[in-house]
Amino acid sequence: MKAAANRVAKISAGRRKIGPGGLSLLEALKRNRELFEKTGHYHGINKLRFKAENYLRYESLHARLRSAVVNAREMSKKISASPGVREVGESVVALYTPEGDSIALSTGIMVHVHTLSRFIQWMIEHDYETDPGIAPGDAFANNDPFISDVHPPDLMNVAPIFHEGELIAWVGTVAHELEIGGVTGGANQSTTAERYGQGLTVSAEKVAVNDVIRRDFLVRAEMNLRTPIYYILDEKAMIAACIEVREKVLEIVNEHGIGYFKQAVRDIIEEGRRAHLERMRLLTVPGRYRSAAFCGHVFEGKVGTSGLSSNCIVHIPLDMTIDRDALMTIDYEGAGPKMWNPYNCPPSAMDGGFFVTLTQFVDFDGKVNDGCWYATKMILPPGSWANPMDNAVSTSSAWGSLMPGFGSLQRMISRSFYARGFREEVFVGQVNTPIMEGGGINQYGQRFGAQNLECAAEGSGARGIMDGIDCGYVGWNPESDMGNVEVWEMSIPILYLGRRIWRDSPGAGKYRSGATFSSLLLIHKTPLYNLVSTIHSDKLFDNQGMCGGYPGPTARFQYVGRNSNIRELIANKAPLPHVEGDPHSPDMERLVKSEFETVDGVFLDRPLSDGDLFQFFYNTSGGYGDPIERDPEGVRIDLDKGIQSPELVARVYGVVARFDPATKLHTIDAEATREAREQCRRDRAARAMPVKDWIAGQRDRLLRQDLGREVKDMYNDVFGFSERWSREYREFWNLPADFTFKV
């Protein structure tokens, strides 16, 4: 502590020229960018000299740095009481250069490789070096996506690391908050069209001095949040992580010398850039790849929305090119204009989705840093929902648009892997992730707001050689968990009647997607619990399959049972519902007397209270390959585990199974299965038509304007916004140059 105090005393806030080599941070940032533009190499590094001269020392340095951020994250999780951070692992710690380029990232939410970079560089560009000043022991916080973030629930902190008066690095941390004080309880506000209803916004503020969090910042959280304890403890956990990394980095500098450290960390980033390009050359085929995804939201007739009146479909086209030098460019031309709903994505949010894909598909060897950022390019049309350029719009549910869009990128990269012959690298991915959240009065009689992040354990997409992961994956945090039932019951006024695999949820294919699950909840000891869902798609397939695989389900419905007799059933030890059961006659309706309703979309029309029931269904991705090519033995195993039903496997997989009540196991009728699959092929052949005839039929449908209103609205928005995409669309379908839809 004495050493830290001495370091703090060496520099006063506001002193200029704290950057490398006596430069200001702004001068250093400009130099860094100019060197890359001039040479094509990060920081102008042509040779990885340190790696060549002493490979073991170089690798040891990187291992020590990564160990520092990983250990700091694990330590900080013990400080945080938030089940989101402590149970699910919704946090990350990372190290950055003085100019804000990432060097090493911990495990956790891999989204923030470059969002923290943008935060640091925003402060540099706005001369925080002068005012409010950057000094040892300072920390800065942000959750404003128009400065840098994916969505407001991600509270980020950065702190400078000084050595003898020079800022030699930054440490950054992010924690996903369960509640940020918006219009409704929870974090991803789905009921506001403008940022002003999103909750507590921290826009690049200095929140700690001399390693002590400012009291006024904590007071603001206490006065503006329904459940401030998690937010405050997460903030303390992040500051602790920053201090831990800072001390470890200074130990490493003392061992290796400041000169070696400053050059080696830049070499690590340049190595990351080269490694990305080398993998792209090895794994992919140059060319142009195109895809489209959609996300739909039901707003009409919903209570409690602010400015949201029309249903909408988000148009998410994507064009990916890989040139002969392995440079990947992704272009969102054709994205519609900014929207007055919560599904807009500023560039920093798109960065997050981009790195979700890069770190899992290409840059996955542990050296995750900004090197791959310098080896790729992303084009975001100004004024579109992917780059709204208007910080008044809401971005609170940005993931709702991000995930389908980058799901498209994941499938396009997988197609390129397949084209090169690397089928084992093919991964259908996983996209939209519905989250259950809300607020009201908790079981302790207090105001509260929270989101239940058990959604972090859904089903993954299929692989090119195997099934997806059951109940154990989300794209934005590949090392996440669902958290213990008992912890969620302590944090939210609920009791779990069941948390089970949702039968028949996987996207079908030769290799199916991972199964997902459903939670059946008893609302417990509360007179008022407003429940909503966010980051979803109500009516559209946003989790597509590949190579004949089926998409994941669209079932964005919830069962609600009000004024139930569940307490009486419990007292009498009568059978209780635990799973959905037969979707045509759900267990909840079969076993419980109640006022039942099935809810489409994200909003409940009125709050829930003690004794009510609520069943929520999570999501999964698509399958890979033709379902009738699936190994019948795999189908039999799924039947025995309750993952699939006999009715579905017969209809989708062409598998005929017999159930033995004595053993409670299934057997496959091989001959009947063979005949069923042959019949399926004959039926397909009878329905088949030449592609040119299908295209002609679809063109006729367009000319007849045989589309739903929401689809017409979506395309008309794009026609009025993107000249290039609209021209290509009309040319492809051979439509008049001024074609639009009549609504």
C-alpha positions in Angstrom: 0.0 0.0 0.0 2.9 2.4 0.8 4.4 1.7 -2.7 1.1 2.5 -4.3 0.8 5.7 -2.3 4.2 6.8 -3.4 3.3 6.2 -7.1 0.2 8.3 -6.7 2.2 11.1 -5.3 4.5 11.3 -8.3 1.9 12.7 -10.7 -0.9 15.3 -10.1 -4.1 15.2 -12.0 -4.1 17.2 -15.2 -0.4 17.1 -15.8 0.3 16.9 -19.6 2.6 14.5 -21.5 2.0 11.4 -19.6 2.1 9.1 -22.7 4.9 7.0 -24.0 8.2 8.7 -24.9 7.1 12.1 -23.5 4.1 12.4 -25.8 0.6 13.2 -24.7 -1.8 10.3 -25.0 -3.5 12.1 -27.9 -0.2 12.5 -29.7 0.7 8.8 -29.0 -2.7 7.7 -30.4 -2.3 9.7 -33.6 1.2 8.3 -34.0 0.0 4.8 -33.6 -2.7 5.2 -36.2 -0.3 6.9 -38.7 2.2 4.1 -38.3 -0.4 1.5 -39.1 -1.7 3.4 -42.1 1.8 3.9 -43.4 3.2 0.4 -42.9 0.2 -2.0 -42.6 1.8 -3.3 -39.4 0.6 -2.6 -35.8 2.7 0.3 -34.4 4.9 -0.1 -37.6 6.4 -3.4 -36.3 8.0 -5.2 -39.2 9.8 -7.9 -37.3 8.8 -9.8 -34.1 12.3 -9.4 -32.8 11.6 -10.4 -29.1 9.8 -13.5 -30.2 12.7 -14.5 -32.5 15.5 -13.7 -30.0 14.1 -15.4 -26.9 10.8 -17.2 -27.6 10.4 -18.6 -24.1 10.9 -15.2 -22.4 8.4 -13.7 -24.9 5.8 -16.4 -24.3 6.4 -16.3 -20.6 5.6 -12.6 -20.5 2.3 -13.1 -22.3 1.4 -16.0 -20.1 2.1 -13.9 -17.0 -0.1 -11.0 -18.3 -2.9 -13.3 -19.2 -2.6 -15.0 -15.8 -2.9 -11.6 -14.2 -6.2 -10.7 -15.8 -7.7 -14.2 -15.3 -6.7 -14.3 -11.6 -8.0 -10.8 -11.1 -11.4 -11.8 -12.6 -11.6 -14.8 -10.4 -10.8 -12.7 -7.3 -13.3 -10.0 -8.2 -16.1 -12.6 -8.6 -15.7 -13.4 -4.9 -16.2 -9.7 -4.0 -19.3 -9.3 -6.1 -22.5 -10.6 -4.6 -24.3 -10.3 -7.9 -25.4 -13.7 -9.2 -24.8 -12.4 -12.7 -21.1 -12.0 -12.0 -20.5 -14.5 -9.2 -22.7 -17.4 -10.5 -22.9 -16.9 -14.2 -19.5 -15.3 -14.8 -20.8 -12.1 -16.6 -17.5 -10.2 -16.2 -14.1 -9.8 -17.9 -10.8 -8.2 -17.1 -8.3 -7.0 -19.8 -5.0 -5.2 -20.3 -4.5 -2.4 -22.8 -1.7 -0.3 -24.3 -1.4 3.4 -23.4 -3.3 4.1 -26.7 -6.0 1.7 -25.8 -5.3 -1.4 -27.8 -6.0 -4.7 -26.1 -3.1 -6.9 -25.2 -4.6 -9.8 -23.2 -8.1 -10.7 -22.1 -9.4 -12.9 -19.3 -12.0 -15.6 -19.6 -15.6 -14.4 -19.5 -17.6 -12.1 -21.7 -15.4 -12.0 -24.8 -17.5 -9.2 -26.2 -15.4 -6.4 -24.8 -12.0 -6.8 -26.6 -12.5 -3.6 -28.5 -15.4 -1.9 -26.6 -12.9 -1.1 -23.7 -10.5 0.1 -26.4 -13.1 2.6 -27.7 -13.7 3.8 -24.1 -10.1 4.5 -23.5 -9.6 6.1 -26.9 -12.7 8.3 -26.5 -11.3 9.7 -23.3 -7.9 10.3 -25.0 -9.6 12.0 -28.0 -11.6 14.2 -25.6 -8.4 15.3 -23.8 -9.2 13.7 -20.4 -5.4 14.0 -19.9 -6.1 17.7 -19.2 -9.5 17.7 -17.7 -10.5 15.9 -15.5 -6.9 14.6 -15.5 -5.5 11.1 -15.5 -3.4 10.1 -12.5 -2.3 7.0 -10.7 -5.1 5.6 -8.6 -7.8 7.0 -10.9 -10.6 4.9 -12.3 -13.1 5.8 -15.0 -16.5 4.2 -15.6 -18.9 4.1 -18.6 -22.1 2.4 -19.7 -23.0 4.8 -22.5 -23.0 2.8 -25.8 -22.5 6.0 -27.7 -19.1 6.4 -26.0 -18.4 2.7 -25.9 -20.4 -0.3 -24.8 -22.7 -2.9 -26.2 -25.7 -2.0 -24.0 -26.2 -0.1 -20.8 -26.2 -3.1 -18.4 -22.5 -3.6 -19.1 -20.8 -1.3 -16.6 -17.1 -0.9 -17.6 -14.2 0.5 -15.6 -10.7 1.4 -16.8 -7.7 2.5 -14.7 -4.3 3.7 -15.8 -1.0 2.0 -14.9 1.9 4.4 -14.4 5.6 3.7 -14.1 7.9 6.5 -13.0 5.4 9.2 -14.2 4.6 7.6 -17.5 1.3 5.9 -18.4 2.4 2.5 -19.7 -0.9 0.6 -19.8 -4.5 0.5 -18.9 -6.5 -2.2 -17.1 -10.1 -2.6 -18.1 -13.0 -4.5 -16.5 -16.7 -5.0 -17.3 -19.5 -6.4 -15.2 -23.0 -7.1 -16.5 -25.5 -5.5 -14.1 -28.8 -7.0 -13.2 -30.6 -3.7 -12.8 -29.8 -0.2 -13.9 -32.9 1.8 -12.9 -34.9 2.0 -16.1 -38.6 2.2 -16.8 -39.1 -1.4 -15.7 -37.1 -3.4 -13.4 -34.2 -5.2 -14.9 -31.5 -4.1 -17.3 -32.3 -4.6 -21.0 -35.2 -2.2 -21.1 -37.6 -3.4 -23.8 -40.3 -0.7 -23.2 -38.6 2.5 -24.2 -37.9 4.1 -27.6 -35.4 6.7 -26.3 -32.3 6.4 -24.2 -33.9 8.5 -21.4 -35.9 5.5 -20.2 -32.9 3.1 -20.1 -31.8 3.9 -16.6 -28.7 5.2 -14.9 -26.2 6.3 -17.5 -22.5 6.8 -16.7 -20.8 8.7 -19.5 -17.0 8.3 -19.1 -16.9 9.6 -15.5 -14.0 9.6 -13.1 -15.4 7.4 -10.3 -12.3 6.7 -8.2 -9.3 8.7 -6.9 -6.3 7.2 -5.1 -8.0 3.8 -5.5 -11.1 4.9 -3.5 -14.5 5.0 -5.2 -16.0 8.5 -5.0 -18.8 8.7 -2.5 -21.0 10.8 -4.8 -20.9 8.0 -7.4 -22.1 5.4 -4.9 -24.8 7.8 -3.6 -26.1 8.2 -7.2 -26.4 4.5 -7.5 -28.1 4.2 -4.1 -30.6 6.9 -5.0 -31.4 5.8 -8.6 -31.4 2.0 -8.6 -34.0 -0.4 -7.3 -31.4 -2.9 -6.2 -28.2 -0.8 -5.7 -26.3 -3.4 -3.7 -25.3 -5.5 -6.7 -24.2 -2.5 -8.7 -22.1 -1.1 -5.9 -20.5 -4.4 -5.1 -19.7 -5.0 -8.8 -18.1 -1.6 -8.9 -15.9 -2.4 -5.9 -15.1 -5.8 -7.5 -14.0 -4.1 -10.7 -11.8 -1.5 -8.8 -10.2 -4.4 -6.9 -9.5 -6.2 -10.2 -7.9 -3.0 -11.6 -5.6 -2.7 -8.6 -4.7 -6.4 -8.7 -3.7 -6.3 -12.4 -1.8 -3.0 -11.9 0.3 -4.5 -9.1 1.0 -7.6 -11.1 1.9 -5.6 -14.2 4.4 -3.5 -12.2 5.9 -6.7 -10.8 6.4 -8.0 -14.3 7.9 -4.6 -15.4 10.4 -4.8 -12.6 11.4 -8.3 -13.6 11.7 -7.7 -17.4 12.5 -4.0 -17.6 10.3 -1.2 -18.8 11.8 -1.2 -22.3 11.2 -4.9 -22.9 7.6 -4.6 -21.6 6.7 -1.7 -23.7 7.9 -3.3 -26.9 6.8 -6.8 -26.2 3.2 -6.0 -25.6 3.1 -4.3 -29.0 4.7 -7.3 -30.6 1.9 -9.4 -29.0 -0.7 -7.3 -30.8 1.2 -7.4 -34.1 1.5 -11.2 -33.7 -2.2 -11.4 -33.2 -2.8 -9.5 -36.4 -0.6 -11.9 -38.4 -2.0 -15.0 -36.7 -5.5 -13.9 -37.7 -4.5 -13.4 -41.4 -2.6 -16.7 -41.4 -5.7 -18.6 -40.1 -7.9 -16.9 -42.7 -5.5 -18.0 -45.4 -5.4 -21.6 -44.1 -9.1 -22.1 -43.3 -11.2 -20.0 -45.7 -11.8 -19.5 -49.4 -11.6 -15.9 -50.8 -14.7 -14.6 -52.3 -18.0 -12.8 -51.6 -20.5 -14.4 -49.2 -24.0 -13.1 -48.6 -26.6 -13.8 -46.0 -29.7 -12.2 -44.4 -31.3 -12.5 -41.0 -34.4 -11.0 -39.4 -35.7 -10.2 -36.0 -39.3 -9.5 -35.2 -40.9 -7.7 -32.3 -44.6 -7.5 -31.3 -45.4 -4.1 -29.8 -49.0 -3.5 -30.8 -51.5 -3.6 -28.0 -48.8 -4.0 -25.4 -49.2 -2.2 -22.1 -46.4 -0.1 -20.6 -44.5 0.8 -23.7 -43.2 4.3 -24.2 -43.4 5.3 -27.8 -43.6 1.8 -29.1 -46.8 1.2 -31.1 -46.0 -0.7 -34.3 -44.8 -4.2 -34.7 -41.5 -4.3 -36.6 -39.1 -6.6 -38.4 -35.4 -5.7 -38.3 -33.7 -6.3 -41.6 -30.2 -7.6 -41.1 -28.4 -8.2 -44.4 -24.7 -9.0 -44.4 -22.1 -9.1 -47.1 -18.7 -10.7 -46.3 -15.8 -10.6 -48.6 -12.4 -12.3 -48.1 -9.7 -11.0 -50.4 -6.6 -12.7 -51.6 -4.6 -11.1 -48.8 -7.1 -12.7 -46.3 -8.6 -9.4 -45.3 -12.2 -10.0 -44.2 -14.6 -7.1 -44.7 -18.2 -7.3 -43.4 -20.7 -4.8 -44.7 -24.1 -4.2 -43.3 -25.3 -2.1 -46.3 -29.1 -2.7 -46.5 -29.7 -2.4 -42.8 -32.7 -0.2 -42.3 -32.7 3.3 -40.7 -32.4 3.9 -37.0 -35.5 2.7 -35.1 -37.5 4.3 -32.3 -37.3 1.1 -30.3 -34.6 -0.5 -28.1 -32.9 -2.6 -30.8 -30.5 0.0 -32.2 -26.7 -0.8 -32.2 -24.0 1.9 -32.0 -20.7 1.0 -33.6 -19.2 -0.1 -30.2 -22.1 -2.6 -29.9 -21.3 -3.9 -33.4 -17.7 -4.3 -32.3 -18.9 -6.5 -29.5 -20.8 -8.8 -31.8 -17.9 -8.9 -34.2 -15.5 -10.0 -31.4 -18.0 -12.6 -30.2 -17.5 -14.2 -33.6 -13.8 -13.6 -34.1 -12.8 -15.0 -30.8 -14.8 -18.2 -31.2 -14.3 -18.9 -34.9 -10.8 -17.7 -35.9 -8.8 -16.1 -33.0 -9.3 -18.7 -30.3 -5.7 -19.7 -29.2 -5.5 -17.7 -26.0 -3.9 -14.6 -27.5 -7.1 -12.7 -27.8 -6.3 -9.0 -28.5 -6.8 -6.1 -30.9 -4.5 -7.7 -33.5 -7.5 -9.2 -35.3 -9.2 -5.8 -35.2 -6.3 -4.5 -37.4 -6.7 -7.4 -39.7 -10.5 -7.0 -40.4 -12.9 -4.3 -41.6 -16.5 -3.6 -40.7 -18.7 -1.2 -42.7 -21.7 0.2 -40.8 -24.0 2.5 -42.9 -24.4 5.9 -41.1 -27.9 6.5 -39.9 -28.8 2.8 -39.9 -29.9 0.9 -36.8 -26.3 -0.5 -36.9 -24.8 3.0 -36.7 -27.7 5.3 -35.7 -25.6 8.5 -35.1 -28.3 9.8 -32.8 -27.6 9.2 -29.1 -31.2 9.9 -28.3 -32.4 6.5 -29.6 -32.6 3.5 -27.3 -29.9 0.8 -27.4 -31.0 -1.1 -24.3 -31.8 -4.3 -26.2 -29.1 -4.0 -28.9 -28.4 -7.8 -28.6 -31.7 -8.4 -30.2 -30.4 -7.1 -33.5 -26.7 -8.0 -33.0 -27.1 -11.7 -32.4 -29.0 -12.6 -35.6 -26.6 -10.4 -37.6 -23.5 -12.0 -36.3 -25.2 -15.4 -36.4 -25.2 -14.8 -40.2 -21.5 -14.0 -40.0 -20.8 -17.2 -38.1 -22.6 -19.3 -40.8 -20.8 -17.5 -43.6 -17.4 -18.1 -42.0 -18.5 -21.7 -41.5 -19.4 -22.0 -45.2 -15.9 -20.8 -46.1 -14.4 -23.4 -43.7 -16.5 -26.0 -45.4 -15.4 -24.9 -48.9 -11.8 -25.2 -47.8 -12.5 -28.7 -46.5 -12.5 -28.1 -42.8 -15.9 -29.5 -41.9 -14.8 -30.0 -38.3 -14.5 -26.2 -37.9 -18.1 -25.6 -39.0 -20.3 -24.2 -36.2 -23.8 -23.0 -36.7 -23.4 -20.8 -33.7 -26.1 -19.4 -31.4 -27.9 -16.2 -31.6 -30.8 -14.6 -29.9 -31.1 -15.1 -26.1 -34.3 -14.2 -24.4 -33.8 -12.9 -20.9 -36.4 -12.9 -18.1 -36.4 -9.7 -16.1 -38.6 -7.3 -14.2 -39.1 -5.6 -10.9 -41.6 -4.7 -8.2 -41.6 -5.7 -4.5 -39.4 -8.6 -3.5 -39.9 -11.3 -0.9 -38.3 -9.1 1.7 -40.8 -6.2 1.2 -38.3 -4.1 -0.7 -38.3 -2.4 -4.1 -36.2 -4.4 -6.5 -35.3 -4.9 -10.1 -33.3 -7.8 -11.6 -32.8 -10.0 -14.6 -32.4 -13.7 -14.4 -29.3 -14.7 -16.3 -29.9 -18.4 -16.3 -30.3 -17.8 -20.0 -26.5 -18.1 -20.3 -26.9 -21.8 -20.5 -28.9 -22.4 -23.6 -28.3 -24.8 -26.5 -25.5 -24.1 -29.0 -25.8 -24.6 -32.7 -24.7 -27.9 -34.3 -21.2 -28.5 -35.5 -20.3 -29.9 -38.9 -19.4 -33.2 -37.2 -21.4 -33.4 -34.0 -24.5 -32.2 -32.1 -24.5 -28.9 -30.3 -24.1 -28.4 -26.6 -27.1 -29.1 -24.5 -28.0 -26.3 -22.0 -24.5 -25.0 -21.7 -23.7 -22.2 -24.2 -24.4 -18.7 -25.3 -22.4 -16.9 -27.9 -21.7 -13.8 -25.8 -20.1 -15.8 -23.0 -18.8 -19.2 -24.1 -17.7 -20.1 -20.5 -20.9 -19.1 -18.7 -23.1 -21.0 -16.3 -26.8 -20.8 -15.5 -26.3 -20.3 -11.8 -27.8 -22.1 -8.9 -31.5 -22.2 -8.4 -31.2 -21.3 -4.7 -29.2 -18.2 -5.5 -31.8 -16.9 -8.0 -34.5 -17.7 -5.4 -32.7 -15.5 -2.9 -32.4 -12.6 -5.4 -35.8 -12.6 -7.0 -39.3 -13.4 -5.5 -39.6 -16.8 -7.2 -39.5 -20.5 -6.3 -38.6 -23.0 -9.0 -41.1 -25.7 -9.6 -39.0 -27.0 -12.5 -36.0 -26.2 -14.6 -35.9 -28.9 -17.2 -34.8 -29.6 -20.8 -37.5 -28.3 -23.1 -38.4 -31.4 -25.1 -38.2 -31.1 -28.9 -36.4 -27.8 -28.7 -33.3 -28.6 -30.7 -33.0 -27.4 -34.3 -33.1 -30.6 -36.3 -30.4 -31.9 -38.6 -28.0 -34.7 -39.3 -26.4 -33.1 -36.3 -29.0 -31.3 -34.1 -28.4 -28.2 -32.2 -28.1 -28.3 -28.4 -31.3 -28.7 -26.4 -32.4 -25.8 -24.4 -34.6 -25.6 -21.3 -37.6 -24.1 -19.7 -38.2 -22.8 -16.2 -41.5 -23.1 -14.4 -41.7 -20.5 -11.6 -44.0 -19.9 -8.6 -44.2 -16.2 -7.9 -43.3 -16.1 -4.2 -44.1 -13.6 -1.3 -44.7 -10.6 -3.5 -47.8 -8.4 -4.1 -46.3 -7.0 -7.3 -43.9 -8.4 -9.8 -43.8 -6.9 -13.3 -42.2 -9.4 -15.7 -40.9 -8.8 -19.2 -38.6 -10.5 -21.6 -35.9 -8.9 -23.7 -33.4 -9.7 -26.4 -35.7 -12.0 -28.4 -37.5 -12.5 -31.6 -41.3 -12.9 -31.2 -42.4 -14.4 -34.5 -39.4 -15.0 -36.8 -36.7 -17.6 -37.3 -33.6 -15.9 -36.2 -31.6 -19.0 -35.4 -31.0 -20.5 -38.8 -29.6 -23.9 -39.7 -27.0 -24.9 -42.3 -26.8 -27.4 -45.2 -30.4 -28.6 -44.8 -30.5 -28.3 -41.0 -33.7 -26.8 -39.5 -33.7 -23.5 -37.6 -34.0 -23.3 -33.9 -37.6 -22.7 -32.5 -39.3 -19.4 -32.5 -41.5 -20.2 -29.5 -41.4 -16.8 -27.8 -44.4 -17.5 -25.7 -44.9 -17.8 -22.0 -47.6 -19.5 -19.9 -49.1 -17.5 -17.2 -51.4 -18.8 -14.5 -53.0 -16.2 -12.1 -55.0 -16.8 -8.9 -53.9 -20.4 -8.9 -54.6 -23.1 -6.3 -50.9 -24.1 -6.2 -50.6 -23.4 -2.4 -53.5 -25.8 -1.8 -51.9 -28.4 -4.0 -48.6 -28.0 -2.1 -50.3 -28.3 1.3 -52.1 -31.5 0.1 -48.9 -32.9 -1.4 -50.7 -33.2 -4.7 -48.8 -33.6 -8.0 -47.3 -30.3 -9.2 -46.3 -29.3 -12.7 -42.5 -29.2 -13.3 -42.2 -29.2 -17.1 -44.4 -28.2 -20.1 -45.4 -31.7 -20.9 -47.7 -32.0 -23.9 -47.8 -28.6 -25.5 -51.4 -29.2 -26.6 -52.3 -29.8 -22.9 -49.6 -28.3 -20.7 -49.0 -29.8 -17.3 -49.7 -26.4 -15.7 -53.2 -26.3 -17.1 -53.8 -30.0 -16.5 -52.8 -30.1 -12.9 -53.5 -26.6 -11.6 -56.7 -24.5 -11.4 -55.9 -21.0 -12.5 -56.6 -18.2 -14.9 -54.4 -19.2 -17.8 -53.1 -17.3 -20.7 -50.4 -17.7 -23.3 -48.5 -14.5 -24.0 -46.9 -13.5 -27.3 -44.1 -11.0 -27.2 -42.3 -9.6 -24.3 -44.9 -7.8 -22.2 -47.3 -9.1 -19.6 -50.5 -6.9 -19.5 -50.5 -6.8 -15.7 -48.2 -7.7 -12.8 -47.9 -11.1 -11.2 -48.3 -11.7 -7.4 -47.8 -14.4 -4.8 -49.1 -17.8 -6.0 -49.1 -17.0 -9.7 -47.3 -19.2 -12.1 -45.0 -18.3 -15.0 -43.3 -20.6 -17.4 -40.5 -19.2 -19.6 -38.9 -20.9 -22.6 -35.3 -20.2 -23.7 -33.7 -20.5 -27.1 -31.3 -22.6 -29.1 -29.8 -22.5 -32.6 -30.1 -24.4 -35.8 -29.1 -27.9 -36.9 -26.6 -29.0 -39.6 -27.4 -31.3 -42.5 -30.4 -33.2 -43.6 -32.4 -34.6 -40.6 -33.2 -37.8 -42.4 -29.5 -38.6 -42.5 -29.3 -38.5 -38.7 -27.9 -41.7 -37.1 -31.0 -43.5 -35.7 -28.9 -44.5 -32.6 -28.5 -40.8 -31.8 -32.2 -40.4 -32.1 -32.8 -43.4 -29.7 -30.5 -41.8 -27.1 -32.4 -38.5 -27.4 -35.7 -40.4 -26.9 -34.4 -42.1 -23.8 -33.1 -38.9 -22.3 -36.4 -37.1 -23.0 -34.8 -34.6 -25.4 -37.1 -35.6 -28.3 -40.5 -37.1 -28.5 -41.6 -40.1 -30.6 -44.0 -37.9 -32.6 -41.4 -35.4 -33.6 -38.6 -37.9 -34.5 -41.1 -39.8 -36.7 -42.2 -36.6 -38.5 -38.8 -34.8 -38.8 -36.2 -37.6 -38.7 -38.2 -40.4 -40.3 -37.3 -42.6 -37.4 -39.8 -45.2 -36.1 -39.3 -46.0 -32.5 -41.0 -48.4 -30.0 -41.3 -47.7 -26.3 -41.0 -50.5 -23.8 -43.0 -49.6 -20.7 -41.2 -52.2 -18.6 -37.7 -50.9 -19.3 -38.8 -47.3 -20.1 -36.4 -47.4 -23.0 -36.9 -47.1 -26.8 -35.9 -49.4 -29.6 -35.6 -48.4 -33.3 -37.5 -50.3 -36.0 -34.7 -50.3 -38.6 -36.8 -51.5 -41.5 -39.7 -49.2 -40.8 -37.2 -46.3 -40.4 -35.6 -47.1 -43.8 -38.9 -47.1 -45.5 -40.1 -43.9 -43.8 -37.0 -42.1 -45.0 -37.3 -43.4 -48.5 -40.9 -42.2 -48.5 -39.8 -38.8 -47.4 -37.4 -38.7 -50.3 -40.1 -39.6 -52.7 -42.4 -37.0 -51.3 -39.7 -34.4 -51.6 -39.1 -35.3 -55.2 -42.8 -35.0 -56.0 -42.9 -31.4 -54.5 -39.6 -30.3 -56.1 -39.4 -27.8 -58.9 -36.5 -26.2 -60.8 -35.0 -23.2 -59.0 -35.8 -20.9 -62.0 -39.5 -21.8 -61.6 -39.4 -21.2 -57.8 -37.8 -17.8 -58.4 -40.5 -17.0 -61.0 -43.2 -17.9 -58.5 -41.7 -15.7 -55.8 -41.3 -12.8 -58.2 -45.0 -13.1 -59.1 -45.7 -13.1 -55.4 -43.8 -9.8 -55.0 -45.7 -8.2 -57.9 -48.9 -9.3 -56.3 -47.7 -7.7 -53.1 -48.5 -11.0 -51.3 -46.6 -10.2 -48.1 -47.6 -9.2 -44.6 -47.7 -5.6 -43.6 -44.7 -5.8 -41.3 -42.6 -7.3 -44.1 -43.7 -4.5 -46.5 -42.9 -1.9 -44.0 -39.5 -3.4 -43.5 -38.6 -3.4 -47.2 -40.0 0.1 -47.8 -37.9 1.4 -45.0 -34.8 0.0 -46.7 -35.9 1.2 -50.2 -36.0 4.7 -48.8 -32.6 4.4 -47.1 -30.1 2.3 -49.0 -29.9 3.0 -52.7 -27.2 0.3 -53.4 -29.0 -2.5 -51.6 -32.4 -1.5 -53.1 -31.0 -1.4 -56.6 -29.5 -4.9 -56.2 -32.7 -6.2 -54.7 -34.8 -4.9 -57.6 -32.3 -6.1 -60.2 -32.2 -9.6 -58.7 -36.0 -9.9 -58.8 -36.3 -8.0 -62.1 -38.6 -5.4 -60.6 -39.3 -1.9 -61.8 -36.6 0.6 -60.7 -39.2 2.5 -58.6 -40.8 -0.6 -57.1 -42.1 -0.2 -53.6 -44.8 -2.0 -51.6 -48.2 -0.6 -51.0 -49.2 -0.7 -47.3 
